[in-house]
């Protein structure tokens, strides 16, 4: 992970997204702990440093869905309802997509 991000000049976004998206949650949790032990901060913090804009948002969401899925969905729902007016499309998509785990999302 380090070699595709902070360990090189320029970020290899494709490799970082591939690692996050294709790794099982348990593996991502172990990588997160090992990364924090070795470099002094978590993968989330590393991604905040490496990415900007919508790419950062997408990367943090993908990582969050592996590390803390229910809290990540709850945050997504909160963001749909934040500010002036509700993003009804995003809110509806969340309700439909995550209805199977809704009880756990409500607890998050």
N, CA, C and O of each residue as an XYZ file, in Angstrom:
432
protein
N       0.834     -1.184      0.000
C       0.000      0.000      0.000
C       0.877      1.247      0.000
O       0.629      2.203     -0.734
N       1.902      1.214      0.834
C       2.814      2.361      0.923
C       3.514      2.604     -0.412
O       3.673      3.750     -0.833
N       3.928      1.540     -1.069
C       4.657      1.672     -2.335
C       3.798      2.270     -3.443
O       4.332      2.892     -4.361
N       2.488      2.097     -3.378
C       1.594      2.657     -4.396
C       1.181      4.083     -4.058
O       0.644      4.794     -4.907
N       1.430      4.503     -2.820
C       1.014      5.835     -2.390
C       2.179      6.705     -1.998
O       2.855      7.282     -2.850
N       2.412      6.796     -0.716
C       3.425      7.710     -0.204
C       4.854      7.273     -0.497
O       5.775      8.087     -0.425
N       5.048      6.015     -0.820
C       6.384      5.530     -1.076
C       6.856      5.754     -2.500
O       7.905      5.239     -2.884
N       6.119      6.498     -3.282
C       6.503      6.756     -4.663
C       6.183      8.197     -5.040
O       5.436      8.888     -4.348
N       6.746      8.618     -6.115
C       6.441      9.957     -6.628
C       5.162      9.852     -7.447
O       5.121      9.161     -8.465
N       4.133     10.534     -7.001
C       2.820     10.387     -7.633
C       2.104      9.191     -7.036
O       2.742      8.249     -6.566
N       0.808      9.227     -7.052
C       0.011      8.162     -6.455
C      -0.491      7.217     -7.533
O      -0.986      7.663     -8.568
N      -0.367      5.928     -7.302
C      -0.899      4.915     -8.208
C      -2.318      4.584     -7.743
O      -2.544      3.598     -7.042
N      -3.265      5.431     -8.149
C      -4.648      5.293     -7.699
C      -5.230      3.925     -8.043
O      -5.926      3.313     -7.233
N      -4.939      3.457     -9.245
C      -5.497      2.183     -9.694
C      -5.108      1.052     -8.742
O      -5.947      0.234     -8.365
N      -3.850      1.013     -8.363
C      -3.384     -0.037     -7.462
C      -4.007      0.094     -6.082
O      -4.412     -0.906     -5.489
N      -4.090      1.313     -5.564
C      -4.679      1.509     -4.236
C      -6.145      1.091     -4.218
O      -6.583      0.409     -3.292
N      -6.910      1.495     -5.238
C      -8.319      1.099     -5.302
C      -8.451     -0.412     -5.479
O      -9.349     -1.029     -4.905
N      -7.568     -1.005     -6.264
C      -7.604     -2.451     -6.473
C      -7.377     -3.190     -5.159
O      -8.078     -4.154     -4.854
N      -6.401     -2.739     -4.387
C      -6.119     -3.365     -3.092
C      -7.335     -3.277     -2.180
O      -7.734     -4.271     -1.573
N      -7.918     -2.099     -2.085
C      -9.060     -1.902     -1.186
C     -10.272     -2.706     -1.646
O     -10.903     -3.401     -0.849
N     -10.590     -2.609     -2.912
C     -11.819     -3.231     -3.417
C     -11.745     -4.749     -3.501
O     -12.759     -5.424     -3.321
N     -10.579     -5.292     -3.766
C     -10.474     -6.738     -3.944
C     -10.097     -7.496     -2.673
O     -10.203     -8.722     -2.632
N      -9.671     -6.799     -1.665
C      -9.272     -7.473     -0.422
C     -10.486     -7.700      0.470
O     -11.362     -6.840      0.558
N     -10.541     -8.853      1.132
C     -11.629     -9.085      2.082
C     -11.483     -8.167      3.295
O     -10.374     -7.740      3.616
N     -12.583     -7.863      3.964
C     -12.533     -6.938      5.095
C     -11.495     -7.306      6.154
O     -10.813     -6.423      6.675
N     -11.366     -8.567      6.475
C     -10.399     -8.980      7.503
C      -8.969     -8.629      7.085
O      -8.161     -8.195      7.906
N      -8.675     -8.820      5.818
C      -7.343     -8.484      5.304
C      -7.095     -6.974      5.389
O      -6.003     -6.543      5.760
N      -8.104     -6.175      5.047
C      -7.967     -4.720      5.119
C      -7.761     -4.283      6.566
O      -6.975     -3.373      6.830
N      -8.460     -4.921      7.504
C      -8.267     -4.603      8.919
C      -6.829     -4.880      9.352
O      -6.221     -4.075     10.058
N      -6.287     -6.023      8.927
C      -4.907     -6.365      9.285
C      -3.925     -5.399      8.630
O      -2.944     -4.998      9.257
N      -4.179     -5.019      7.370
C      -3.313     -4.040      6.700
C      -3.362     -2.708      7.428
O      -2.334     -2.051      7.594
N      -4.538     -2.311      7.857
C      -4.708     -1.039      8.554
C      -3.891     -1.019      9.849
O      -3.206     -0.038     10.140
N      -3.967     -2.098     10.620
C      -3.195     -2.188     11.865
C      -1.693     -2.189     11.587
O      -0.934     -1.476     12.243
N      -1.274     -2.989     10.620
C       0.157     -3.076     10.292
C       0.681     -1.737      9.777
O       1.793     -1.328     10.113
N      -0.119     -1.061      8.966
C       0.277      0.242      8.422
C       0.433      1.257      9.550
O       1.401      2.016      9.590
N      -0.534      1.259     10.465
C      -0.479      2.190     11.602
C       0.729      1.909     12.486
O       1.384      2.838     12.959
N       1.025      0.641     12.709
C       2.189      0.286     13.527
C       3.491      0.730     12.865
O       4.400      1.220     13.535
N       3.577      0.557     11.551
C       4.821      0.853     10.843
C       5.010      2.340     10.544
O       6.119      2.860     10.671
N       3.927      3.035     10.143
C       4.059      4.420      9.684
C       3.466      5.459     10.630
O       3.624      6.659     10.405
N       2.786      5.015     11.685
C       2.301      5.948     12.688
C       0.922      6.529     12.430
O       0.464      7.369     13.204
N       0.248      6.111     11.369
C      -1.129      6.545     11.116
C      -1.842      5.505     10.268
O      -1.212      4.663      9.629
N      -3.167      5.577     10.275
C      -3.991      4.563      9.622
C      -4.052      4.756      8.111
O      -3.575      5.753      7.569
N      -4.656      3.764      7.447
C      -4.857      3.858      6.005
C      -5.765      5.038      5.652
O      -5.573      5.684      4.622
N      -6.744      5.316      6.499
C      -7.634      6.461      6.245
C      -6.844      7.764      6.192
O      -7.044      8.583      5.295
N      -5.962      7.946      7.142
C      -5.142      9.153      7.177
C      -4.219      9.199      5.954
O      -4.020     10.260      5.363
N      -3.662      8.055      5.582
C      -2.796      8.000      4.403
C      -3.576      8.382      3.148
O      -3.056      9.085      2.282
N      -4.820      7.920      3.050
C      -5.629      8.235      1.872
C      -6.033      9.707      1.862
O      -6.138     10.317      0.798
N      -6.256     10.269      3.030
C      -6.557     11.703      3.093
C      -5.383     12.518      2.564
O      -5.576     13.557      1.934
N      -4.177     12.048      2.820
C      -2.976     12.752      2.342
C      -2.758     12.560      0.840
O      -2.276     13.466      0.160
N      -3.111     11.387      0.328
C      -2.804     11.042     -1.058
C      -3.825     11.554     -2.073
O      -3.461     11.897     -3.198
N      -5.083     11.608     -1.688
C      -6.152     11.936     -2.638
C      -6.769     13.296     -2.359
O      -6.667     13.825     -1.251
N      -7.403     13.849     -3.368
C      -8.127     15.118     -3.264
C      -9.508     14.965     -3.895
O      -9.730     14.082     -4.723
N     -10.428     15.834     -3.494
C     -11.738     15.930     -4.132
C     -12.560     14.657     -4.069
O     -12.575     13.947     -3.064
N     -13.241     14.391     -5.171
C     -14.161     13.255     -5.232
C     -13.425     11.920     -5.154
O     -13.988     10.922     -4.702
N     -12.165     11.903     -5.595
C     -11.371     10.681     -5.494
C     -11.124     10.348     -4.030
O     -11.179      9.182     -3.640
N     -10.853     11.356     -3.224
C     -10.670     11.146     -1.780
C     -11.960     10.616     -1.162
O     -11.934      9.670     -0.375
N     -13.077     11.222     -1.516
C     -14.366     10.793     -0.987
C     -14.631      9.328     -1.334
O     -15.052      8.548     -0.479
N     -14.381      8.961     -2.589
C     -14.608      7.582     -3.030
C     -13.668      6.611     -2.327
O     -14.089      5.532     -1.911
N     -12.405      6.983     -2.193
C     -11.425      6.107     -1.550
C     -11.766      5.887     -0.075
O     -11.703      4.763      0.421
N     -12.123      6.958      0.614
C     -12.472      6.840      2.028
C     -13.757      6.041      2.222
O     -13.894      5.302      3.196
N     -14.695      6.192      1.294
C     -15.937      5.408      1.366
C     -15.639      3.928      1.161
O     -16.129      3.086      1.913
N     -14.841      3.606      0.148
C     -14.498      2.205     -0.119
C     -13.773      1.584      1.072
O     -14.060      0.450      1.453
N     -12.838      2.323      1.655
C     -12.115      1.832      2.823
C     -13.054      1.688      4.020
O     -12.991      0.700      4.751
N     -13.918      2.673      4.211
C     -14.885      2.617      5.307
C     -15.823      1.429      5.204
O     -16.199      0.844      6.220
N     -16.207      1.064      3.979
C     -17.099     -0.077      3.783
C     -16.413     -1.388      4.139
O     -17.081     -2.385      4.414
N     -15.095     -1.394      4.137
C     -14.348     -2.594      4.548
C     -14.097     -2.609      6.055
O     -14.184     -3.661      6.689
N     -13.787     -1.452      6.626
C     -13.409     -1.384      8.036
C     -14.601     -1.208      8.969
O     -14.694     -1.891      9.989
N     -15.505     -0.308      8.632
C     -16.674     -0.018      9.469
C     -17.883      0.204      8.561
O     -18.311      1.344      8.377
N     -18.438     -0.867      7.993
C     -19.489     -0.700      6.982
C     -20.756     -0.013      7.484
O     -21.322      0.825      6.782
N     -21.204     -0.353      8.680
C     -22.463      0.224      9.167
C     -22.312      1.706      9.486
O     -23.205      2.502      9.197
N     -21.190      2.072     10.077
C     -20.931      3.483     10.360
C     -20.772      4.274      9.070
O     -21.189      5.429      8.993
N     -20.173      3.658      8.061
C     -19.983      4.327      6.774
C     -21.321      4.587      6.096
O     -21.534      5.663      5.536
N     -22.211      3.624      6.141
C     -23.548      3.803      5.560
C     -24.313      4.867      6.343
O     -24.994      5.701      5.747
N     -24.207      4.846      7.665
C     -24.882      5.858      8.484
C     -24.369      7.255      8.131
O     -25.150      8.203      8.047
N     -23.067      7.380      7.928
C     -22.481      8.660      7.533
C     -22.994      9.096      6.156
O     -23.270     10.276      5.939
N     -23.118      8.157      5.246
C     -23.631      8.458      3.908
C     -25.074      8.974      3.981
O     -25.440      9.911      3.271
N     -25.873      8.366      4.828
C     -27.259      8.808      5.014
C     -27.295     10.187      5.655
O     -28.088     11.040      5.256
N     -26.443     10.407      6.644
C     -26.358     11.730      7.279
C     -25.984     12.798      6.251
O     -26.552     13.890      6.247
N     -25.032     12.477      5.386
C     -24.607     13.463      4.385
C     -25.712     13.739      3.371
O     -25.789     14.839      2.825
N     -26.567     12.752      3.115
C     -27.687     12.966      2.195
C     -28.707     13.925      2.790
O     -29.419     14.613      2.058
N     -28.777     13.971      4.114
C     -29.758     14.815      4.797
C     -29.175     16.133      5.297
O     -29.907     16.965      5.833
N     -27.882     16.333      5.134
C     -27.215     17.527      5.661
C     -27.427     18.728      4.754
O     -27.700     18.599      3.560
N     -27.292     19.882      5.351
C     -27.362     21.116      4.579
C     -28.774     21.517      4.226
O     -29.742     21.051      4.826
N     -28.876     22.391      3.241
C     -30.181     22.869      2.793
C     -30.809     21.841      1.866
O     -30.325     21.613      0.758
N     -31.869     21.237      2.317
C     -32.549     20.233      1.506
C     -31.886     18.880      1.607
O     -30.714     18.760      1.962
N     -32.651     17.883      1.293
C     -32.179     16.510      1.336
C     -31.873     16.050     -0.076
O     -32.616     16.350     -1.011
N     -30.776     15.320     -0.228
C     -30.460     14.692     -1.509
C     -31.308     13.428     -1.585
O     -30.886     12.353     -1.159
N     -32.509     13.577     -2.133
C     -33.477     12.481     -2.128
C     -33.004     11.272     -2.924
O     -33.296     10.135     -2.556
N     -32.284     11.506     -3.999
C     -31.769     10.382     -4.786
C     -30.776      9.555     -3.968
O     -30.850      8.326     -3.958
N     -29.853     10.224     -3.287
C     -28.867      9.523     -2.480
C     -29.532      8.814     -1.308
O     -29.194      7.673     -0.997
N     -30.468      9.481     -0.664
C     -31.158      8.888      0.476
C     -31.952      7.657      0.054
O     -31.905      6.625      0.723
N     -32.673      7.763     -1.044
C     -33.451      6.629     -1.551
C     -32.539      5.472     -1.935
O     -32.831      4.317     -1.625
N     -31.442      5.780     -2.607
C     -30.490      4.734     -3.000
C     -29.939      4.016     -1.765
O     -29.794      2.794     -1.772
N     -29.636      4.761     -0.720
C     -29.121      4.152      0.511
C     -30.158      3.238      1.153
O     -29.843      2.121      1.563
N     -31.380      3.712      1.236
C     -32.440      2.923      1.868
C     -32.683      1.631      1.096
O     -32.826      0.565      1.695
N     -32.729      1.724     -0.220
C     -32.963      0.534     -1.033
C     -31.763     -0.413     -0.975
O     -31.923     -1.618     -0.778
N     -30.583      0.132     -1.145
C     -29.386     -0.704     -1.223
C     -29.052     -1.380      0.098
O     -28.618     -2.532      0.104
N     -29.245     -0.692      1.213
C     -28.807     -1.214      2.501
C     -29.944     -1.682      3.389
O     -29.759     -1.799      4.601
N     -31.117     -1.955      2.825
C     -32.257     -2.360      3.642
C     -32.015     -3.680      4.378
O     -32.588     -3.898      5.445
N     -31.188     -4.550      3.835
C     -30.919     -5.832      4.484
C     -30.143     -5.670      5.797
O     -30.225     -6.528      6.676
N     -29.406     -4.594      5.927
C     -28.605     -4.369      7.139
C     -29.075     -3.126      7.895
O     -28.340     -2.574      8.713
N     -30.280     -2.700      7.621
C     -30.794     -1.449      8.166
C     -30.743     -1.397      9.694
O     -30.410     -0.357     10.262
N     -31.067     -2.502     10.362
C     -31.071     -2.508     11.830
C     -29.681     -2.217     12.381
O     -29.554     -1.512     13.382
N     -28.647     -2.742     11.753
C     -27.281     -2.496     12.209
C     -26.844     -1.075     11.873
O     -26.075     -0.470     12.620
N     -27.323     -0.544     10.764
C     -26.995      0.842     10.390
C     -27.605      1.804     11.394
O     -26.975      2.794     11.769
N     -28.836      1.522     11.837
C     -29.499      2.394     12.809
C     -28.736      2.445     14.135
O     -28.749      3.467     14.820
N     -28.082      1.360     14.488
C     -27.314      1.308     15.732
C     -25.980      2.044     15.621
O     -25.394      2.422     16.636
N     -25.507      2.247     14.415
C     -24.170      2.842     14.205
C     -24.139      4.310     14.501
O     -23.092      4.944     14.371
